[in-house]
C-alpha cells in the first residue's frame, strides 16, 4: 500500500471520505468528500468546494445545469442538454467529468 492509499483509508475511517461508487471505465473506487473533511483537512475541503462551484457555474453558463440561487442552499438540477451526446462532446474533458459526476450523484434519469 502506498502513502496515498494510506491517507485515503485514514480519511474513510475518520469520516472525511465515503466510497460513493465504482468508476465504470477504470474499476476504481469513487469517493465523496463529507462535511467532516472541514475539520480534518480544511484547506483540501475549501479547494474541493471551490472547484465544485467553478464546475457547476461553467456548466450552468453552457446550459447543462440549472441553479436556483434564490434560496439559502442553492439547488442544482440537470437540463435535457446534459443528455445530448453531441452537446456533451463539445465540452472539455474536465467539464465532461464534472457533468457525469453531477449526474451520477443525482441518480438515474427518470
Steps between C-alpha positions, in 0.01 A plus 500: 500500500636843413478826692197624303310177570580533870372859503178397326448216747563736794253757362234232449547376856485858632181572302651755260448281194229254405511245221228611260537252216730343248625664180348302213806549278788450743339282768644731769304616803335843487495707817285778637648764728282542808445806718727333758790581262458866609647402837750241379657686206342847469722613211420192293129543575506867394694421181256224417195721558649781291558256214148354528348849494714600202397184311132557573514864391677409175241230425220744589642762261499236224145386575569153639366569850260743662585662831232651726704770672200668662511270801752472784627160386493519116349202319664357187292313242600340172363626168414291193821631339694294755380186322572621145806308377583761234486787751700305757771433239560878481609511864855466627607173663478666844151638430379158381638341817328764718168458315515121525579528871200729555276262306634202696437671832147599401409143408361344185298700249128458559 
